[in-house]
Amino acid sequence: MASFSSLGIGSGLDTATMLEQLKAGEQTRLKPYTLLQTSYKSKISAWGQISSSMSALQTSVKSLSNDAFNTLTVSSNKAFSATATTGANADSHEVTVEQLAMAHKIKTEGVDSADDAQGEANNGIRTVTITTGSGDSAKTTTVELKDDETSLNQIANAINKQDGGVSANVQLTNDGYQLVLSSKSTGSDGKISVKVEGDDKLGDMLNTSAGGRPVNGPDNGDGMYLVTDAQDAWLKVDGSSYTRSSNNISDIISGVTLQLKAVSEDNKSEQLTMTRDTGAIKTSVKDFVEKYNALLKMTTAASKYVENDTSGLKDDQVATQNGESGALMGDSTLRGMVSELRTAVNGTYGSSDADITSLADIGIKIDAATGQMTLNESKIDAAIADNPDGIADMFMGRGTNEGMAVKLGTIITKYVGDPETKTDGLIKTSTDSLDEQVKIMQTQLDKTQKLIDAQVERYRVQFSALDSTMSQLNSLQNQMTGLLSKL
C-alpha cells in the first residue's frame, strides 16, 4: 500500500491523519474474532493443564489398584538374592543352594603364534560348526575359512562376527597361545560341541563332542581341553529339589526371581522372608491425596466465576467477561468430570460389614465446599497397622465389590484416555474441537484483514483523487484571480 505521508499536499487538508483514523476504525472489525480465538486458546491451555494433572492422578490411582498393596520387603541372604514382583505373596521359604550353574568353556592346545595358520593348505574351504545345547533348543554357529584364514586370531574373529551362542578369544598362557570358546548360556543348555569339515589337521585341534578333554584326565578323543564344565544349578526350596540351567530362576516361587550367588554354607538352608511393605501403602495414599487436591485446585480455578464490572457502561454498551473468571467457566464437560470424581471419593466400598469402607475410615477428611482432602497421619498409620487388608479391599475391591481405585480409574480413563491401551478421552475430543475453532477464527481474521486492507486502499485512492481535484481547482482559482486583476 502507498504511503499516507504525501496525502493532503494538494488539498491542504490533513487527509493522512483522516486515513489513519479510518484504518483504525476498520481494524475494530477484527476484535470479535480475536476475542473468540483468544478464548479458545485459553480453554485449550486450561484443558492441557487439567489433563496433565489428571494423568498424574491416574498414575497414583493405578498404584492403589495394585502395587501399593503388593510391594514386598524381601530378606537379605548370603547364597542368593530374591526379587519379588506383583504376583508374589507375603510368605517365607527355606532355600538351599547346592550347586551354581556354570557356563561351559573349552580351550585348544597352546601354539607358538596366534597368527600362524593351523589348518591344511588344500586350496579349499573348511567349515567349523559350533553347537551349544541339544535338541530343539540347540544353537548352531557356522563359519567358513579359507586356507589363509585358519590362525587362532582369524578363527576367533570369524566366530565372534557370527554373534552366536559362544564367544571366542585368544589368550597367551605359559603353554603358548590358546583359543578359548565360552558359552553364552550357563548349564547343560550351553554345552559346546565343535566339528570341523574339510580340514583334518584343524579338526584334530578343534573337534570336540564329549565336552572337552580333561586337562589331567584320560584322553576322550576331544581335540580341545575342558576349562569349565557345563553345570546346572541345584537347589532345594521348602524341601523339594530343583535343577535349572540358569542361576536366575523365576519358575519355582510364584512372582519371585531367585538369583543364586554361592553354594550354601555347610549345605544349610537360608530362610527367604517376604513381608508386606506397609510403608508403600502410606506413601501411595499420601501421593493420591496430593494429586487429587492439586487437580481440584486446578479445576476450581478453571471454572471460577467473577462478576462482570458494569460500572461506567452506557445503556447501549455490553459488558465483556471478567478477565479473572476461569477459562472453562460454565464448561459442561469440566463440570461433569468434577462431579463424577467427587462422587467417587465420597462413596462407600466393599461389604456393608467391613471395618473400612470409605476414606474417612482411614483418616482422610473431605471438605464439603472445596472438595479438598486432609490426611490424618496418625489415623492412617493405625489403620495400616491394624487392617492393611481392609484398606486394600476398599481401594482395590474384592470379589464382585468394586474398589474406589478401580472406579476412579474408570472415570479418569473416560476423560484422559489411557496411553497403555492407546485410547483417547473426552478432554482430547474437546481440545480437538477447540483447535478447529482456532483455525476457523484465524481464517476469518485473514479474510477480514484483506477486506480491511482493500477498503483502506479505496479510501486512499479517493483522498488522492480529492487532492488532485483540489490542486487543479486551486490552480484555476489562481489563474482567474490573475486575469481579473488585469481588467
C-alpha positions in Angstrom: 0.0 0.0 0.0 1.3 3.5 -0.8 2.4 5.8 1.9 -0.1 8.1 3.5 2.5 10.9 4.1 2.0 12.5 0.7 -1.7 12.9 1.2 -3.2 16.4 1.7 -0.5 18.3 -0.1 -2.8 19.3 -3.0 -5.9 19.9 -0.9 -4.3 21.4 2.1 -6.4 19.0 4.2 -4.9 16.6 6.8 -6.1 13.6 4.8 -3.2 11.4 6.0 -4.5 11.6 9.6 -8.0 11.1 8.5 -7.0 7.9 6.6 -5.2 6.6 9.7 -8.3 7.2 11.8 -10.4 5.4 9.2 -8.0 2.5 9.2 -8.1 2.2 13.0 -11.9 2.1 12.8 -11.8 -0.6 10.2 -9.4 -2.7 12.3 -12.1 -2.9 15.1 -13.8 -5.4 12.8 -11.2 -7.9 13.9 -11.9 -7.6 17.6 -14.8 -10.2 17.8 -12.7 -12.8 16.1 -9.6 -12.0 18.1 -11.5 -12.3 21.4 -13.0 -15.6 20.3 -9.7 -17.0 19.2 -8.0 -15.9 22.5 -10.8 -17.5 24.4 -10.4 -20.8 22.5 -6.7 -20.8 23.1 -7.1 -20.1 26.8 -9.5 -23.1 27.0 -7.0 -25.4 25.2 -4.3 -24.3 27.7 -6.6 -24.9 30.7 -7.6 -28.3 29.4 -3.9 -29.1 28.8 -3.0 -28.3 32.5 -6.0 -30.3 33.8 -5.2 -33.2 31.5 -1.6 -33.3 32.9 -2.9 -33.2 36.5 -5.5 -36.0 35.7 -2.7 -38.2 34.2 -0.7 -37.7 37.4 -3.7 -38.7 39.5 -4.2 -41.7 37.1 -0.7 -42.9 37.9 -1.4 -42.6 41.6 -4.7 -44.4 41.3 -3.1 -47.3 39.4 -0.7 -47.7 42.3 -3.6 -48.0 44.7 -5.1 -50.6 42.3 -2.2 -52.9 42.7 1.4 -52.1 43.5 0.8 -50.3 46.8 -0.6 -53.4 48.4 1.7 -55.9 46.7 5.0 -54.3 47.4 7.0 -56.8 49.5 10.1 -56.3 51.6 12.5 -59.2 50.8 15.1 -60.6 53.2 18.8 -60.4 52.6 20.5 -63.7 52.1 24.1 -64.9 51.5 23.7 -67.7 49.0 21.1 -66.0 46.9 19.1 -62.8 46.5 15.4 -62.5 45.5 13.2 -60.1 43.6 9.5 -60.0 44.2 7.0 -58.8 41.6 3.3 -58.0 41.9 2.5 -61.7 41.6 4.4 -62.6 44.8 2.7 -63.2 48.2 3.9 -62.4 51.7 5.4 -65.7 52.8 8.6 -67.5 53.9 10.6 -70.3 52.2 13.6 -72.5 53.1 16.2 -72.3 50.3 19.4 -74.3 49.9 21.8 -73.7 47.1 23.7 -77.0 46.4 25.4 -76.0 43.1 25.7 -73.0 40.9 25.1 -73.1 37.2 28.3 -72.6 35.2 29.0 -71.8 31.6 30.9 -74.3 29.5 34.4 -73.3 28.5 37.0 -75.1 26.4 40.4 -74.3 25.0 42.9 -75.5 22.4 46.4 -76.7 22.9 49.0 -73.9 23.0 50.7 -72.8 19.9 53.7 -70.6 19.3 51.9 -67.9 17.3 48.3 -66.7 17.2 48.8 -65.6 13.6 50.1 -68.8 12.1 47.8 -71.0 10.0 46.7 -74.1 11.9 44.9 -75.8 9.0 46.0 -77.6 5.9 46.9 -75.7 2.7 44.4 -77.6 0.5 43.1 -74.8 -1.7 39.6 -75.5 -0.3 37.1 -74.2 2.2 36.8 -75.8 5.6 33.6 -75.4 7.7 33.7 -75.1 11.5 30.3 -75.8 13.2 29.8 -74.9 16.8 26.7 -76.1 18.6 25.5 -75.1 22.1 22.9 -77.2 23.8 21.0 -80.1 22.3 17.6 -80.9 20.8 15.1 -78.2 19.8 16.9 -75.6 22.0 20.3 -76.1 20.3 22.0 -73.1 18.7 24.4 -73.5 15.8 27.2 -71.2 14.7 28.9 -71.9 11.4 32.0 -70.3 9.9 33.7 -71.0 6.6 37.5 -70.5 6.4 39.9 -70.3 3.5 43.5 -71.6 3.6 44.8 -68.3 4.8 42.1 -67.8 7.5 43.0 -70.6 10.0 45.1 -68.8 12.5 43.8 -68.6 16.1 43.1 -64.8 15.8 41.3 -65.3 12.5 39.2 -68.2 13.8 38.2 -66.1 16.9 37.3 -63.1 14.8 35.2 -65.2 12.4 33.3 -66.9 15.3 32.6 -63.6 17.1 31.4 -62.0 13.9 28.6 -64.5 13.8 27.3 -63.4 17.2 26.2 -66.9 18.0 25.9 -68.9 21.2 29.6 -68.7 22.0 32.3 -66.1 22.4 35.9 -66.7 21.3 39.2 -65.1 22.4 42.9 -65.9 22.2 44.9 -66.0 25.4 48.7 -66.1 25.8 49.5 -68.6 28.6 52.6 -70.4 29.8 51.7 -73.1 27.3 51.5 -70.7 24.4 48.6 -69.1 22.5 45.3 -70.8 23.1 41.9 -70.3 21.5 39.2 -70.3 24.2 35.5 -70.8 23.5 33.0 -69.7 26.2 29.3 -70.5 26.1 27.0 -67.5 26.5 24.5 -69.8 28.3 25.0 -71.5 31.6 24.2 -75.0 32.4 23.7 -78.0 30.2 21.8 -75.8 27.7 25.1 -74.1 26.9 27.3 -77.2 26.4 29.6 -76.7 23.5 30.5 -79.1 20.7 32.8 -78.4 17.7 33.0 -80.1 14.4 35.4 -79.3 11.5 34.8 -80.4 8.0 37.2 -80.1 5.1 40.4 -79.9 7.1 41.7 -82.9 9.1 44.6 -81.0 10.7 42.3 -78.2 12.0 39.8 -80.9 13.0 42.4 -82.6 15.2 42.8 -79.3 17.1 39.1 -78.3 17.4 36.8 -81.3 17.1 35.1 -81.7 20.5 32.0 -83.8 21.2 32.4 -85.0 24.7 32.7 -81.7 26.5 36.4 -81.3 26.2 39.4 -83.4 27.2 40.2 -83.3 30.9 43.5 -81.5 31.5 44.8 -84.2 33.8 42.4 -86.9 32.9 42.1 -89.7 30.3 42.0 -88.9 26.5 38.4 -88.9 25.5 39.1 -88.2 21.8 38.3 -84.5 22.0 40.7 -82.0 20.4 40.0 -79.2 22.9 40.6 -79.2 26.6 38.0 -78.7 29.3 38.2 -75.4 31.3 34.8 -75.2 33.0 32.2 -77.9 32.6 28.6 -77.1 31.6 27.0 -77.2 35.0 23.3 -76.9 36.0 22.2 -75.2 39.2 20.9 -77.5 42.0 18.8 -76.1 44.8 16.2 -77.1 47.3 13.1 -75.0 48.1 11.0 -76.0 51.0 12.5 -79.5 50.9 11.9 -80.1 47.2 14.9 -80.4 44.8 15.2 -78.5 41.5 17.6 -78.4 38.6 17.9 -75.4 36.4 20.3 -74.3 33.7 20.5 -70.7 35.0 21.3 -69.0 38.2 18.3 -66.7 37.7 15.3 -68.7 38.5 11.7 -67.4 38.3 9.6 -70.6 37.9 9.8 -72.1 41.4 8.2 -69.5 43.7 5.3 -67.6 42.1 6.2 -63.9 41.4 9.7 -64.3 42.8 13.0 -64.4 40.9 15.9 -66.1 42.7 19.5 -65.0 41.8 21.8 -67.7 43.0 25.2 -66.3 44.2 27.0 -69.0 46.1 26.7 -72.5 47.4 25.0 -72.6 50.9 27.5 -72.9 53.7 27.6 -76.4 55.1 24.6 -77.2 52.9 22.4 -75.4 55.4 19.2 -73.7 54.2 18.5 -70.0 54.5 15.1 -68.5 55.1 13.7 -66.3 52.4 11.2 -64.0 54.0 8.8 -61.7 52.1 6.7 -59.3 54.2 4.2 -56.6 53.1 5.8 -53.2 52.8 3.3 -51.1 54.8 5.3 -48.0 54.1 4.4 -48.3 50.4 0.7 -48.2 51.4 1.1 -44.9 53.2 3.3 -43.4 50.5 0.7 -44.3 47.9 -2.2 -42.9 49.9 -0.4 -39.6 50.6 0.5 -39.3 46.9 -3.1 -39.9 46.0 -4.3 -37.1 48.4 -1.7 -34.7 47.0 -2.5 -35.4 43.3 -6.3 -35.2 43.9 -6.0 -31.9 45.8 -3.8 -30.5 43.0 -6.4 -31.5 40.4 -9.3 -30.0 42.4 -7.4 -26.7 42.9 -6.8 -26.6 39.2 -10.4 -27.3 38.2 -11.7 -24.8 40.7 -9.5 -22.0 39.2 -10.5 -23.0 35.6 -14.3 -22.9 36.4 -14.2 -19.8 38.7 -16.8 -17.1 38.0 -16.1 -13.4 38.7 -19.0 -11.0 38.2 -18.5 -8.5 35.3 -17.7 -4.9 36.1 -20.5 -2.8 34.6 -19.6 0.4 36.2 -19.3 3.3 33.7 -21.0 1.4 30.9 -23.6 3.3 28.8 -27.0 1.9 28.1 -26.0 0.8 24.6 -22.8 -0.9 25.8 -22.5 -4.6 26.7 -20.1 -5.8 29.4 -17.4 -8.3 28.5 -16.4 -11.3 30.5 -14.3 -10.5 33.5 -10.7 -11.5 32.9 -10.4 -13.0 36.3 -13.0 -15.7 35.5 -11.7 -19.2 34.7 -11.2 -20.1 31.1 -13.5 -23.0 31.4 -16.3 -21.3 33.4 -19.6 -23.0 32.6 -18.0 -25.8 30.7 -20.3 -28.8 31.0 -17.5 -31.4 30.4 -15.5 -30.0 33.3 -18.5 -29.8 35.5 -19.4 -33.4 34.8 -15.9 -34.6 35.4 -15.5 -32.9 38.8 -18.9 -34.2 39.8 -18.0 -37.8 39.0 -14.7 -37.6 40.8 -16.2 -36.0 43.9 -19.0 -38.6 44.0 -16.5 -41.4 43.7 -14.2 -40.3 46.5 -17.2 -39.6 48.8 -18.6 -43.1 48.2 -18.5 -46.3 50.3 -17.0 -49.5 49.1 -16.8 -53.2 50.0 -19.2 -55.2 52.0 -21.5 -53.5 54.4 -20.0 -55.2 57.5 -16.4 -54.3 56.6 -14.4 -52.1 59.1 -13.0 -49.9 56.3 -15.4 -48.8 53.6 -14.6 -45.1 53.0 -11.7 -42.6 53.0 -13.0 -41.3 56.3 -12.2 -44.7 57.9 -8.5 -44.3 57.2 -8.2 -40.7 58.3 -9.0 -38.7 55.1 -11.5 -35.9 55.6 -13.0 -34.2 52.6 -14.2 -30.6 52.7 -17.7 -30.4 51.5 -17.3 -27.0 49.9 -13.9 -27.2 48.2 -13.6 -31.0 47.8 -10.0 -30.8 49.2 -8.8 -33.7 51.2 -6.9 -33.6 54.6 -5.0 -36.7 55.8 -4.7 -37.5 59.4 -1.4 -39.3 59.5 -2.0 -40.8 63.0 -5.2 -42.4 61.9 -3.8 -43.8 58.6 -0.8 -45.3 60.5 -3.2 -47.0 62.9 -5.4 -48.3 60.0 -2.4 -49.7 58.2 -1.1 -51.4 61.3 -4.4 -52.9 62.3 -6.1 -53.7 59.0 -4.0 -53.4 55.8 -6.1 -55.9 54.0 -9.2 -53.8 54.7 -7.6 -50.8 53.1 -6.6 -52.9 50.1 -10.2 -54.1 49.8 -11.5 -50.6 50.0 -9.3 -49.4 47.2 -8.9 -52.5 45.0 -12.2 -54.2 45.7 -12.7 -57.9 46.4 -14.9 -60.4 44.5 -17.9 -58.6 43.0 -17.3 -55.5 45.1 -15.8 -52.6 43.1 -12.9 -50.7 44.8 -12.5 -46.9 44.9 -9.3 -47.0 42.9 -10.9 -49.1 40.2 -13.9 -46.8 39.9 -11.7 -43.7 39.9 -9.5 -45.3 37.2 -12.6 -45.8 35.0 -13.6 -42.2 35.4 -10.1 -40.8 34.7 -9.7 -43.0 31.6 -13.1 -41.7 30.4 -11.7 -38.2 30.4 -7.9 -38.5 29.6 -7.8 -41.9 27.9 -5.1 -44.5 28.6 -1.6 -44.4 27.0 -1.2 -48.2 27.7 -4.3 -49.0 25.6 -3.8 -46.0 23.3 -7.3 -44.7 23.8 -8.3 -41.0 23.9 -10.7 -39.4 26.3 -13.3 -36.6 26.3 -10.7 -34.0 27.0 -8.9 -34.8 23.8 -12.3 -34.5 22.0 -12.9 -31.1 23.5 -9.4 -29.8 22.7 -9.6 -31.1 19.1 -12.9 -29.2 18.7 -11.3 -26.1 20.1 -8.3 -26.4 17.8 -10.6 -26.4 14.9 -12.3 -23.3 16.2 -9.0 -21.6 16.5 -8.2 -22.4 12.9 -11.6 -21.1 11.7 -11.1 -17.9 13.6 -7.7 -17.5 12.0 -9.2 -18.0 8.6 -11.8 -15.4 9.4 -9.2 -13.0 10.7 -7.2 -13.4 7.5 -10.2 -12.8 5.3 -11.4 -9.8 7.3 -7.9 -8.3 7.2 -7.8 -8.5 3.4 -11.2 -6.7 3.2 -9.9 -4.0 5.6 -6.8 -3.5 3.5 -8.9 -3.3 0.4 -11.3 -0.7 2.0 -8.4 1.4 3.3 -6.8 1.4 -0.2 -10.1 2.6 -1.6 -10.1 5.5 0.9 -6.5 6.3 -0.1 -7.4 6.4 -3.8 -10.4 8.7 -3.1 -8.3 11.0 -0.9 -5.6 11.1 -3.7 -8.3 12.0 -6.2 -9.6 14.7 -3.8 -6.0 16.1 -3.6 -5.7 16.1 -7.3 -9.0 17.8 -7.9 -8.4 20.4 -5.1 -5.0 21.1 -6.6 -6.5 21.7 -10.0 -9.2 24.0 -8.6 -6.7 25.9 -6.6 -4.6 26.4 -9.8 -7.7 27.5 -11.7 -8.6 29.9 -8.9 -5.2 31.5 -9.0 -5.4 31.9 -12.8 -8.8 33.5 -12.6 -7.7 35.8 -9.9 -4.7 36.9 -12.0 -6.9 37.6 -15.1 -9.5 39.5 -13.1 -6.8 41.7 -11.5 -5.7 42.9 -15.0 -9.2 44.1 -16.0 
